[in-house]
Amino acid sequence: MQRKEFQLGDIVEMKKPHPCGTNAWKVIRMGMDIRIKCTGCGHSVLLPRTRFESRMKKVLVAAAENGSD
Ligand SMILES: [Zn+2]
C-alpha cells in the first residue's frame, strides 16, 4: 500500500471535486484531522487523516515548490 505524501500548504486534488466545480484544495491544518480549504469558494472541510488519504488523488502544487524561499 502506497503511502501518500503531503504537507501543510500543499494544493491537492481529491477524487471528487467540490460541488462548486473546483478540484483544488489547500491543506491548512495537519494533525489527527486534516483541514482542507477549497481554493474556488473558500469552503473548508475537516477530515480524519485516514479518510483524507483515501479521498486524496494527488498533490497538484507542493508547498515546498510554491514558497518564495
Ligand atoms: Zn468550493
N, CA, C, O and the ligand as a Tripos MOL2 file, in Angstrom:
@<TRIPOS>MOLECULE
protein
  277   275    70     0     0
PROTEIN
NO_CHARGES

@<TRIPOS>ATOM
      1 N           0.8520   -1.2000    0.0000 N.3       1 MET1
      2 CA          0.0000    0.0000    0.0000 C.3       1 MET1
      3 C           0.8820    1.2420    0.0000 C.2       1 MET1
      4 O           1.7640    1.3970    0.8440 O.2       1 MET1
      5 N           0.6290    2.1080   -0.9480 N.am      2 GLN2
      6 CA          1.4500    3.3020   -1.0840 C.3       2 GLN2
      7 C           0.9930    4.3880   -0.1320 C.2       2 GLN2
      8 O          -0.1900    4.7090   -0.0240 O.2       2 GLN2
      9 N           1.9720    4.9330    0.5460 N.am      3 ARG3
     10 CA          1.6600    5.9910    1.4930 C.3       3 ARG3
     11 C           1.6800    7.3340    0.7710 C.2       3 ARG3
     12 O           2.5940    7.6280    0.0000 O.2       3 ARG3
     13 N           0.6710    8.1300    1.0300 N.am      4 LYS4
     14 CA          0.5980    9.4140    0.3570 C.3       4 LYS4
     15 C           1.4050   10.4730    1.0830 C.2       4 LYS4
     16 O           1.3360   10.6170    2.3040 O.2       4 LYS4
     17 N           2.1610   11.1970    0.3030 N.am      5 GLU5
     18 CA          2.9840   12.2660    0.8580 C.3       5 GLU5
     19 C           2.2850   13.5990    0.6440 C.2       5 GLU5
     20 O           1.8840   13.9400   -0.4690 O.2       5 GLU5
     21 N           2.1500   14.3310    1.7150 N.am      6 PHE6
     22 CA          1.5870   15.6760    1.5850 C.3       6 PHE6
     23 C           2.0210   16.4710    2.7920 C.2       6 PHE6
     24 O           2.4110   15.9070    3.8140 O.2       6 PHE6
     25 N           1.9530   17.7760    2.6710 N.am      7 GLN7
     26 CA          2.3230   18.6100    3.8030 C.3       7 GLN7
     27 C           1.5000   19.8840    3.8360 C.2       7 GLN7
     28 O           0.7810   20.2200    2.8950 O.2       7 GLN7
     29 N           1.6300   20.5720    4.9420 N.am      8 LEU8
     30 CA          0.8680   21.7970    5.1470 C.3       8 LEU8
     31 C           1.1410   22.7830    4.0130 C.2       8 LEU8
     32 O           2.2940   23.0370    3.6650 O.2       8 LEU8
     33 N           0.0930   23.3210    3.4530 N.am      9 GLY9
     34 CA          0.2360   24.3200    2.3960 C.3       9 GLY9
     35 C           0.1770   23.7400    0.9910 C.2       9 GLY9
     36 O           0.1130   24.4870    0.0150 O.2       9 GLY9
     37 N           0.1990   22.4170    0.8790 N.am     10 ASP10
     38 CA          0.0880   21.7970   -0.4460 C.3      10 ASP10
     39 C          -1.2990   22.0510   -1.0410 C.2      10 ASP10
     40 O          -2.2890   22.1680   -0.3200 O.2      10 ASP10
     41 N          -1.3450   22.1320   -2.3520 N.am     11 ILE11
     42 CA         -2.6290   22.1650   -3.0570 C.3      11 ILE11
     43 C          -2.8560   20.7520   -3.5840 C.2      11 ILE11
     44 O          -2.0470   20.2350   -4.3550 O.2      11 ILE11
     45 N          -3.9490   20.1340   -3.1710 N.am     12 VAL12
     46 CA         -4.2010   18.7440   -3.5510 C.3      12 VAL12
     47 C          -5.4840   18.5930   -4.3660 C.2      12 VAL12
     48 O          -6.4030   19.4090   -4.2900 O.2      12 VAL12
     49 N          -5.5050   17.5230   -5.1400 N.am     13 GLU13
     50 CA         -6.6990   17.1750   -5.9070 C.3      13 GLU13
     51 C          -7.3640   15.9940   -5.2140 C.2      13 GLU13
     52 O          -6.6910   15.0370   -4.8310 O.2      13 GLU13
     53 N          -8.6900   16.0590   -5.0510 N.am     14 MET14
     54 CA         -9.4220   14.9760   -4.4090 C.3      14 MET14
     55 C         -10.1110   14.1200   -5.4700 C.2      14 MET14
     56 O         -10.2200   14.5170   -6.6310 O.2      14 MET14
     57 N         -10.5750   12.9340   -5.0510 N.am     15 LYS15
     58 CA        -11.2450   12.0530   -6.0120 C.3      15 LYS15
     59 C         -12.5480   12.6650   -6.5090 C.2      15 LYS15
     60 O         -12.9520   12.4660   -7.6540 O.2      15 LYS15
     61 N         -13.1970   13.4170   -5.6150 N.am     16 LYS16
     62 CA        -14.4280   14.0990   -6.0310 C.3      16 LYS16
     63 C         -14.2420   15.6040   -5.8940 C.2      16 LYS16
     64 O         -13.8000   16.0810   -4.8490 O.2      16 LYS16
     65 N         -14.5730   16.3530   -6.9340 N.am     17 PRO17
     66 CA        -14.4720   17.8130   -6.8230 C.3      17 PRO17
     67 C         -15.5200   18.3830   -5.8730 C.2      17 PRO17
     68 O         -16.5280   17.7360   -5.5900 O.2      17 PRO17
     69 N         -15.2810   19.5730   -5.3930 N.am     18 HIS18
     70 CA        -16.2730   20.2600   -4.5670 C.3      18 HIS18
     71 C         -17.4750   20.5960   -5.4520 C.2      18 HIS18
     72 O         -17.3040   20.8240   -6.6490 O.2      18 HIS18
     73 N         -18.6780   20.6320   -4.8910 N.am     19 PRO19
     74 CA        -19.8690   20.9850   -5.6840 C.3      19 PRO19
     75 C         -19.7490   22.3140   -6.4300 C.2      19 PRO19
     76 O         -20.4650   22.5320   -7.4070 O.2      19 PRO19
     77 N         -18.8620   23.2030   -5.9910 N.am     20 CYS20
     78 CA        -18.7030   24.4840   -6.6960 C.3      20 CYS20
     79 C         -17.9580   24.3050   -8.0150 C.2      20 CYS20
     80 O         -17.8610   25.2470   -8.8020 O.2      20 CYS20
     81 N         -17.4250   23.0890   -8.2690 N.am     21 GLY21
     82 CA        -16.7650   22.8340   -9.5450 C.3      21 GLY21
     83 C         -15.2550   22.8500   -9.4850 C.2      21 GLY21
     84 O         -14.5830   22.4950  -10.4530 O.2      21 GLY21
     85 N         -14.7150   23.2650   -8.3410 N.am     22 THR22
     86 CA        -13.2610   23.3250   -8.1880 C.3      22 THR22
     87 C         -12.7420   22.0160   -7.6040 C.2      22 THR22
     88 O         -13.3530   21.4420   -6.7020 O.2      22 THR22
     89 N         -11.6100   21.5500   -8.1270 N.am     23 ASN23
     90 CA        -10.9820   20.3790   -7.5250 C.3      23 ASN23
     91 C          -9.5260   20.6830   -7.1940 C.2      23 ASN23
     92 O          -8.6040   20.0210   -7.6710 O.2      23 ASN23
     93 N          -9.3520   21.6910   -6.3740 N.am     24 ALA24
     94 CA         -8.0230   22.0590   -5.8730 C.3      24 ALA24
     95 C          -8.2280   22.5610   -4.4570 C.2      24 ALA24
     96 O          -8.8980   23.5650   -4.2130 O.2      24 ALA24
     97 N          -7.6300   21.8310   -3.5400 N.am     25 TRP25
     98 CA         -7.8350   22.1140   -2.1180 C.3      25 TRP25
     99 C          -6.4900   22.3910   -1.4520 C.2      25 TRP25
    100 O          -5.4980   21.7170   -1.7260 O.2      25 TRP25
    101 N          -6.4720   23.3850   -0.5800 N.am     26 LYS26
    102 CA         -5.2470   23.6940    0.1320 C.3      26 LYS26
    103 C          -5.2930   23.0700    1.5170 C.2      26 LYS26
    104 O          -6.2880   23.1890    2.2320 O.2      26 LYS26
    105 N          -4.2070   22.4030    1.8880 N.am     27 VAL27
    106 CA         -4.1080   21.8110    3.2270 C.3      27 VAL27
    107 C          -3.7770   22.9320    4.2110 C.2      27 VAL27
    108 O          -2.6960   23.5190    4.1570 O.2      27 VAL27
    109 N          -4.7110   23.2200    5.1040 N.am     28 ILE28
    110 CA         -4.4940   24.3390    6.0210 C.3      28 ILE28
    111 C          -4.3090   23.9090    7.4670 C.2      28 ILE28
    112 O          -3.9940   24.7390    8.3200 O.2      28 ILE28
    113 N          -4.4980   22.6260    7.7580 N.am     29 ARG29
    114 CA         -4.2360   22.1500    9.1050 C.3      29 ARG29
    115 C          -3.8590   20.6750    9.0470 C.2      29 ARG29
    116 O          -4.5110   19.8770    8.3750 O.2      29 ARG29
    117 N          -2.7990   20.3320    9.7620 N.am     30 MET30
    118 CA         -2.3470   18.9490    9.8190 C.3      30 MET30
    119 C          -2.4300   18.4680   11.2600 C.2      30 MET30
    120 O          -2.1670   19.2200   12.1980 O.2      30 MET30
    121 N          -2.7970   17.2110   11.4170 N.am     31 GLY31
    122 CA         -2.8680   16.6380   12.7610 C.3      31 GLY31
    123 C          -3.5650   15.3000   12.6650 C.2      31 GLY31
    124 O          -3.4490   14.6010   11.6580 O.2      31 GLY31
    125 N          -4.2900   14.9420   13.7100 N.am     32 MET32
    126 CA         -5.1000   13.7290   13.6570 C.3      32 MET32
    127 C          -6.1430   13.8980   12.5590 C.2      32 MET32
    128 O          -6.5190   12.9540   11.8650 O.2      32 MET32
    129 N          -6.5920   15.1460   12.4340 N.am     33 ASP33
    130 CA         -7.5290   15.5090   11.3790 C.3      33 ASP33
    131 C          -6.8440   16.4710   10.4280 C.2      33 ASP33
    132 O          -5.9490   17.2250   10.8080 O.2      33 ASP33
    133 N          -7.2860   16.4240    9.1930 N.am     34 ILE34
    134 CA         -6.7290   17.3010    8.1630 C.3      34 ILE34
    135 C          -7.8050   18.2970    7.7520 C.2      34 ILE34
    136 O          -8.9290   17.9110    7.4320 O.2      34 ILE34
    137 N          -7.4600   19.5680    7.7610 N.am     35 ARG35
    138 CA         -8.4260   20.5550    7.2710 C.3      35 ARG35
    139 C          -7.9740   21.0550    5.9030 C.2      35 ARG35
    140 O          -6.8430   21.5090    5.7280 O.2      35 ARG35
    141 N          -8.8770   20.9620    4.9490 N.am     36 ILE36
    142 CA         -8.5760   21.4340    3.6030 C.3      36 ILE36
    143 C          -9.5680   22.5240    3.2320 C.2      36 ILE36
    144 O         -10.7150   22.5240    3.6800 O.2      36 ILE36
    145 N          -9.1040   23.4490    2.4060 N.am     37 LYS37
    146 CA         -9.9220   24.5750    2.0020 C.3      37 LYS37
    147 C         -10.0430   24.5930    0.4900 C.2      37 LYS37
    148 O          -9.0420   24.5250   -0.2230 O.2      37 LYS37
    149 N         -11.2550   24.6830    0.0110 N.am     38 CYS38
    150 CA        -11.4960   24.7610   -1.4220 C.3      38 CYS38
    151 C         -10.9200   26.0760   -1.9520 C.2      38 CYS38
    152 O         -11.2370   27.1500   -1.4420 O.2      38 CYS38
    153 N         -10.0750   25.9810   -2.9760 N.am     39 THR39
    154 CA         -9.4640   27.2050   -3.4990 C.3      39 THR39
    155 C         -10.4370   27.9840   -4.3820 C.2      39 THR39
    156 O         -10.1730   29.1280   -4.7510 O.2      39 THR39
    157 N         -11.5700   27.3520   -4.7190 N.am     40 GLY40
    158 CA        -12.5520   28.0290   -5.5530 C.3      40 GLY40
    159 C         -13.4600   28.9430   -4.7500 C.2      40 GLY40
    160 O         -13.6100   30.1210   -5.0710 O.2      40 GLY40
    161 N         -14.0660   28.3930   -3.7010 N.am     41 CYS41
    162 CA        -15.0670   29.1650   -2.9630 C.3      41 CYS41
    163 C         -14.6640   29.4420   -1.5210 C.2      41 CYS41
    164 O         -15.3490   30.1870   -0.8210 O.2      41 CYS41
    165 N         -13.5530   28.8480   -1.0670 N.am     42 GLY42
    166 CA        -13.0840   29.1320    0.2850 C.3      42 GLY42
    167 C         -13.7200   28.2740    1.3700 C.2      42 GLY42
    168 O         -13.4130   28.4370    2.5500 O.2      42 GLY42
    169 N         -14.6000   27.3650    0.9790 N.am     43 HIS43
    170 CA        -15.2320   26.4650    1.9490 C.3      43 HIS43
    171 C         -14.1800   25.5070    2.5110 C.2      43 HIS43
    172 O         -13.3640   24.9760    1.7580 O.2      43 HIS43
    173 N         -14.1900   25.2800    3.8330 N.am     44 SER44
    174 CA        -13.2100   24.3590    4.3920 C.3      44 SER44
    175 C         -13.8790   23.1300    4.9860 C.2      44 SER44
    176 O         -15.0030   23.1890    5.4860 O.2      44 SER44
    177 N         -13.1580   22.0130    4.9190 N.am     45 VAL45
    178 CA        -13.6870   20.7280    5.3760 C.3      45 VAL45
    179 C         -12.6550   20.0640    6.2800 C.2      45 VAL45
    180 O         -11.4580   20.0900    5.9930 O.2      45 VAL45
    181 N         -13.1280   19.4670    7.3770 N.am     46 LEU46
    182 CA        -12.2480   18.7450    8.2840 C.3      46 LEU46
    183 C         -12.4730   17.2450    8.0890 C.2      46 LEU46
    184 O         -13.5970   16.7530    8.1930 O.2      46 LEU46
    185 N         -11.3860   16.5310    7.8050 N.am     47 LEU47
    186 CA        -11.4890   15.0890    7.5730 C.3      47 LEU47
    187 C         -10.4940   14.3500    8.4510 C.2      47 LEU47
    188 O          -9.3710   14.8180    8.6380 O.2      47 LEU47
    189 N         -10.8910   13.1860    8.9990 N.am     48 PRO48
    190 CA         -9.8990   12.3480    9.6730 C.3      48 PRO48
    191 C          -8.8080   11.9940    8.6750 C.2      48 PRO48
    192 O          -9.0840   11.8120    7.4900 O.2      48 PRO48
    193 N          -7.5620   11.8950    9.1500 N.am     49 ARG49
    194 CA         -6.4200   11.6540    8.2660 C.3      49 ARG49
    195 C          -6.6320   10.4510    7.3350 C.2      49 ARG49
    196 O          -6.3200   10.5170    6.1460 O.2      49 ARG49
    197 N          -7.1630    9.3580    7.8850 N.am     50 THR50
    198 CA         -7.3560    8.1530    7.0600 C.3      50 THR50
    199 C          -8.3290    8.4150    5.9220 C.2      50 THR50
    200 O          -8.1440    7.9370    4.8030 O.2      50 THR50
    201 N          -9.3720    9.1840    6.2280 N.am     51 ARG51
    202 CA        -10.3670    9.4750    5.1930 C.3      51 ARG51
    203 C          -9.7870   10.4250    4.1550 C.2      51 ARG51
    204 O         -10.0100   10.2740    2.9540 O.2      51 ARG51
    205 N          -9.0360   11.4090    4.6460 N.am     52 PHE52
    206 CA         -8.3920   12.3360    3.7200 C.3      52 PHE52
    207 C          -7.4870   11.5740    2.7520 C.2      52 PHE52
    208 O          -7.5210   11.7980    1.5410 O.2      52 PHE52
    209 N          -6.6710   10.6650    3.3120 N.am     53 GLU53
    210 CA         -5.7200    9.9280    2.4630 C.3      53 GLU53
    211 C          -6.4310    9.0560    1.4360 C.2      53 GLU53
    212 O          -5.9500    8.8880    0.3150 O.2      53 GLU53
    213 N          -7.5790    8.5020    1.8230 N.am     54 SER54
    214 CA         -8.2840    7.6470    0.8620 C.3      54 SER54
    215 C          -8.9920    8.4820   -0.2110 C.2      54 SER54
    216 O          -9.2510    7.9960   -1.3120 O.2      54 SER54
    217 N          -9.3000    9.7340    0.1170 N.am     55 ARG55
    218 CA        -10.0150   10.5780   -0.8540 C.3      55 ARG55
    219 C          -9.0910   11.4260   -1.7120 C.2      55 ARG55
    220 O          -9.4850   11.9100   -2.7730 O.2      55 ARG55
    221 N          -7.8650   11.6020   -1.2490 N.am     56 MET56
    222 CA         -6.9500   12.4430   -1.9950 C.3      56 MET56
    223 C          -6.4310   11.7120   -3.2280 C.2      56 MET56
    224 O          -6.0990   10.5290   -3.1650 O.2      56 MET56
    225 N          -6.3670   12.4160   -4.3340 N.am     57 LYS57
    226 CA         -5.8850   11.8170   -5.5720 C.3      57 LYS57
    227 C          -4.3940   12.0900   -5.7370 C.2      57 LYS57
    228 O          -3.5950   11.1680   -5.8990 O.2      57 LYS57
    229 N          -4.0360   13.3610   -5.6920 N.am     58 LYS58
    230 CA         -2.6240   13.7040   -5.8310 C.3      58 LYS58
    231 C          -2.3610   15.1350   -5.3750 C.2      58 LYS58
    232 O          -3.2750   15.9400   -5.1980 O.2      58 LYS58
    233 N          -1.0740   15.4130   -5.1920 N.am     59 VAL59
    234 CA         -0.6700   16.7810   -4.8720 C.3      59 VAL59
    235 C          -0.5050   17.5340   -6.1890 C.2      59 VAL59
    236 O           0.2490   17.1080   -7.0650 O.2      59 VAL59
    237 N          -1.2000   18.6350   -6.3240 N.am     60 LEU60
    238 CA         -1.0880   19.4550   -7.5320 C.3      60 LEU60
    239 C           0.1150   20.3910   -7.4410 C.2      60 LEU60
    240 O           0.9330   20.4750   -8.3570 O.2      60 LEU60
    241 N           0.1960   21.0880   -6.3140 N.am     61 VAL61
    242 CA          1.3080   22.0190   -6.0890 C.3      61 VAL61
    243 C           1.8450   21.7920   -4.6850 C.2      61 VAL61
    244 O           1.1460   22.0110   -3.6960 O.2      61 VAL61
    245 N           3.0890   21.3530   -4.6120 N.am     62 ALA62
    246 CA          3.6960   21.1410   -3.2950 C.3      62 ALA62
    247 C           4.0580   22.4750   -2.6740 C.2      62 ALA62
    248 O           4.5290   23.3890   -3.3520 O.2      62 ALA62
    249 N           3.8290   22.5720   -1.3750 N.am     63 ALA63
    250 CA          4.1160   23.8260   -0.6720 C.3      63 ALA63
    251 C           5.5800   24.2150   -0.8270 C.2      63 ALA63
    252 O           5.9100   25.3960   -0.9350 O.2      63 ALA63
    253 N           6.4540   23.2120   -0.8380 N.am     64 ALA64
    254 CA          7.8950   23.4660   -0.9320 C.3      64 ALA64
    255 C           8.2600   24.1320   -2.2570 C.2      64 ALA64
    256 O           9.1770   24.9510   -2.3170 O.2      64 ALA64
    257 N           7.5270   23.7710   -3.3270 N.am     65 GLU65
    258 CA          7.8160   24.3440   -4.6440 C.3      65 GLU65
    259 C           7.1350   25.6970   -4.8100 C.2      65 GLU65
    260 O           7.5050   26.5180   -5.6490 O.2      65 GLU65
    261 N           6.1400   25.8850   -3.9830 N.am     66 ASN66
    262 CA          5.2980   27.0570   -4.0710 C.3      66 ASN66
    263 C           5.8750   28.2670   -3.3460 C.2      66 ASN66
    264 O           5.6630   29.4150   -3.7360 O.2      66 ASN66
    265 N           6.6180   27.9680   -2.2690 N.am     67 GLY67
    266 CA          7.1080   29.0330   -1.4040 C.3      67 GLY67
    267 C           8.1570   29.9160   -2.0560 C.2      67 GLY67
    268 O           8.8170   29.5070   -3.0120 O.2      67 GLY67
    269 N           8.3080   31.1120   -1.5440 N.am     68 SER68
    270 CA          9.2610   32.0580   -2.1250 C.3      68 SER68
    271 C          10.6740   31.7470   -1.6560 C.2      68 SER68
    272 O          11.6480   32.1700   -2.2790 O.2      68 SER68
    273 N          10.7840   31.0210   -0.5770 N.am     69 ASP69
    274 CA         12.1050   30.6800   -0.0510 C.3      69 ASP69
    275 C          12.3440   29.1820   -0.0840 C.2      69 ASP69
    276 O          13.4090   28.7170    0.3240 O.2      69 ASP69
    277 ZN        -15.7250   25.0550   -3.4750 Zn       70 ZN70
@<TRIPOS>BOND
     1     1     2 1
     2     2     3 1
     3     3     4 2
     4     3     5 am
     5     5     6 1
     6     6     7 1
     7     7     8 2
     8     7     9 am
     9     9    10 1
    10    10    11 1
    11    11    12 2
    12    11    13 am
    13    13    14 1
    14    14    15 1
    15    15    16 2
    16    15    17 am
    17    17    18 1
    18    18    19 1
    19    19    20 2
    20    19    21 am
    21    21    22 1
    22    22    23 1
    23    23    24 2
    24    23    25 am
    25    25    26 1
    26    26    27 1
    27    27    28 2
    28    27    29 am
    29    29    30 1
    30    30    31 1
    31    31    32 2
    32    31    33 am
    33    33    34 1
    34    34    35 1
    35    35    36 2
    36    35    37 am
    37    37    38 1
    38    38    39 1
    39    39    40 2
    40    39    41 am
    41    41    42 1
    42    42    43 1
    43    43    44 2
    44    43    45 am
    45    45    46 1
    46    46    47 1
    47    47    48 2
    48    47    49 am
    49    49    50 1
    50    50    51 1
    51    51    52 2
    52    51    53 am
    53    53    54 1
    54    54    55 1
    55    55    56 2
    56    55    57 am
    57    57    58 1
    58    58    59 1
    59    59    60 2
    60    59    61 am
    61    61    62 1
    62    62    63 1
    63    63    64 2
    64    63    65 am
    65    65    66 1
    66    66    67 1
    67    67    68 2
    68    67    69 am
    69    69    70 1
    70    70    71 1
    71    71    72 2
    72    71    73 am
    73    73    74 1
    74    74    75 1
    75    75    76 2
    76    75    77 am
    77    77    78 1
    78    78    79 1
    79    79    80 2
    80    79    81 am
    81    81    82 1
    82    82    83 1
    83    83    84 2
    84    83    85 am
    85    85    86 1
    86    86    87 1
    87    87    88 2
    88    87    89 am
    89    89    90 1
    90    90    91 1
    91    91    92 2
    92    91    93 am
    93    93    94 1
    94    94    95 1
    95    95    96 2
    96    95    97 am
    97    97    98 1
    98    98    99 1
    99    99   100 2
   100    99   101 am
   101   101   102 1
   102   102   103 1
   103   103   104 2
   104   103   105 am
   105   105   106 1
   106   106   107 1
   107   107   108 2
   108   107   109 am
   109   109   110 1
   110   110   111 1
   111   111   112 2
   112   111   113 am
   113   113   114 1
   114   114   115 1
   115   115   116 2
   116   115   117 am
   117   117   118 1
   118   118   119 1
   119   119   120 2
   120   119   121 am
   121   121   122 1
   122   122   123 1
   123   123   124 2
   124   123   125 am
   125   125   126 1
   126   126   127 1
   127   127   128 2
   128   127   129 am
   129   129   130 1
   130   130   131 1
   131   131   132 2
   132   131   133 am
   133   133   134 1
   134   134   135 1
   135   135   136 2
   136   135   137 am
   137   137   138 1
   138   138   139 1
   139   139   140 2
   140   139   141 am
   141   141   142 1
   142   142   143 1
   143   143   144 2
   144   143   145 am
   145   145   146 1
   146   146   147 1
   147   147   148 2
   148   147   149 am
   149   149   150 1
   150   150   151 1
   151   151   152 2
   152   151   153 am
   153   153   154 1
   154   154   155 1
   155   155   156 2
   156   155   157 am
   157   157   158 1
   158   158   159 1
   159   159   160 2
   160   159   161 am
   161   161   162 1
   162   162   163 1
   163   163   164 2
   164   163   165 am
   165   165   166 1
   166   166   167 1
   167   167   168 2
   168   167   169 am
   169   169   170 1
   170   170   171 1
   171   171   172 2
   172   171   173 am
   173   173   174 1
   174   174   175 1
   175   175   176 2
   176   175   177 am
   177   177   178 1
   178   178   179 1
   179   179   180 2
   180   179   181 am
   181   181   182 1
   182   182   183 1
   183   183   184 2
   184   183   185 am
   185   185   186 1
   186   186   187 1
   187   187   188 2
   188   187   189 am
   189   189   190 1
   190   190   191 1
   191   191   192 2
   192   191   193 am
   193   193   194 1
   194   194   195 1
   195   195   196 2
   196   195   197 am
   197   197   198 1
   198   198   199 1
   199   199   200 2
   200   199   201 am
   201   201   202 1
   202   202   203 1
   203   203   204 2
   204   203   205 am
   205   205   206 1
   206   206   207 1
   207   207   208 2
   208   207   209 am
   209   209   210 1
   210   210   211 1
   211   211   212 2
   212   211   213 am
   213   213   214 1
   214   214   215 1
   215   215   216 2
   216   215   217 am
   217   217   218 1
   218   218   219 1
   219   219   220 2
   220   219   221 am
   221   221   222 1
   222   222   223 1
   223   223   224 2
   224   223   225 am
   225   225   226 1
   226   226   227 1
   227   227   228 2
   228   227   229 am
   229   229   230 1
   230   230   231 1
   231   231   232 2
   232   231   233 am
   233   233   234 1
   234   234   235 1
   235   235   236 2
   236   235   237 am
   237   237   238 1
   238   238   239 1
   239   239   240 2
   240   239   241 am
   241   241   242 1
   242   242   243 1
   243   243   244 2
   244   243   245 am
   245   245   246 1
   246   246   247 1
   247   247   248 2
   248   247   249 am
   249   249   250 1
   250   250   251 1
   251   251   252 2
   252   251   253 am
   253   253   254 1
   254   254   255 1
   255   255   256 2
   256   255   257 am
   257   257   258 1
   258   258   259 1
   259   259   260 2
   260   259   261 am
   261   261   262 1
   262   262   263 1
   263   263   264 2
   264   263   265 am
   265   265   266 1
   266   266   267 1
   267   267   268 2
   268   267   269 am
   269   269   270 1
   270   270   271 1
   271   271   272 2
   272   271   273 am
   273   273   274 1
   274   274   275 1
   275   275   276 2
@<TRIPOS>SUBSTRUCTURE
     1 MET1         2 RESIDUE 1 A MET
     2 GLN2         6 RESIDUE 1 A GLN
     3 ARG3        10 RESIDUE 1 A ARG
     4 LYS4        14 RESIDUE 1 A LYS
     5 GLU5        18 RESIDUE 1 A GLU
     6 PHE6        22 RESIDUE 1 A PHE
     7 GLN7        26 RESIDUE 1 A GLN
     8 LEU8        30 RESIDUE 1 A LEU
     9 GLY9        34 RESIDUE 1 A GLY
    10 ASP10       38 RESIDUE 1 A ASP
    11 ILE11       42 RESIDUE 1 A ILE
    12 VAL12       46 RESIDUE 1 A VAL
    13 GLU13       50 RESIDUE 1 A GLU
    14 MET14       54 RESIDUE 1 A MET
    15 LYS15       58 RESIDUE 1 A LYS
    16 LYS16       62 RESIDUE 1 A LYS
    17 PRO17       66 RESIDUE 1 A PRO
    18 HIS18       70 RESIDUE 1 A HIS
    19 PRO19       74 RESIDUE 1 A PRO
    20 CYS20       78 RESIDUE 1 A CYS
    21 GLY21       82 RESIDUE 1 A GLY
    22 THR22       86 RESIDUE 1 A THR
    23 ASN23       90 RESIDUE 1 A ASN
    24 ALA24       94 RESIDUE 1 A ALA
    25 TRP25       98 RESIDUE 1 A TRP
    26 LYS26      102 RESIDUE 1 A LYS
    27 VAL27      106 RESIDUE 1 A VAL
    28 ILE28      110 RESIDUE 1 A ILE
    29 ARG29      114 RESIDUE 1 A ARG
    30 MET30      118 RESIDUE 1 A MET
    31 GLY31      122 RESIDUE 1 A GLY
    32 MET32      126 RESIDUE 1 A MET
    33 ASP33      130 RESIDUE 1 A ASP
    34 ILE34      134 RESIDUE 1 A ILE
    35 ARG35      138 RESIDUE 1 A ARG
    36 ILE36      142 RESIDUE 1 A ILE
    37 LYS37      146 RESIDUE 1 A LYS
    38 CYS38      150 RESIDUE 1 A CYS
    39 THR39      154 RESIDUE 1 A THR
    40 GLY40      158 RESIDUE 1 A GLY
    41 CYS41      162 RESIDUE 1 A CYS
    42 GLY42      166 RESIDUE 1 A GLY
    43 HIS43      170 RESIDUE 1 A HIS
    44 SER44      174 RESIDUE 1 A SER
    45 VAL45      178 RESIDUE 1 A VAL
    46 LEU46      182 RESIDUE 1 A LEU
    47 LEU47      186 RESIDUE 1 A LEU
    48 PRO48      190 RESIDUE 1 A PRO
    49 ARG49      194 RESIDUE 1 A ARG
    50 THR50      198 RESIDUE 1 A THR
    51 ARG51      202 RESIDUE 1 A ARG
    52 PHE52      206 RESIDUE 1 A PHE
    53 GLU53      210 RESIDUE 1 A GLU
    54 SER54      214 RESIDUE 1 A SER
    55 ARG55      218 RESIDUE 1 A ARG
    56 MET56      222 RESIDUE 1 A MET
    57 LYS57      226 RESIDUE 1 A LYS
    58 LYS58      230 RESIDUE 1 A LYS
    59 VAL59      234 RESIDUE 1 A VAL
    60 LEU60      238 RESIDUE 1 A LEU
    61 VAL61      242 RESIDUE 1 A VAL
    62 ALA62      246 RESIDUE 1 A ALA
    63 ALA63      250 RESIDUE 1 A ALA
    64 ALA64      254 RESIDUE 1 A ALA
    65 GLU65      258 RESIDUE 1 A GLU
    66 ASN66      262 RESIDUE 1 A ASN
    67 GLY67      266 RESIDUE 1 A GLY
    68 SER68      270 RESIDUE 1 A SER
    69 ASP69      274 RESIDUE 1 A ASP
    70 ZN70       277 GROUP 0 **** ****
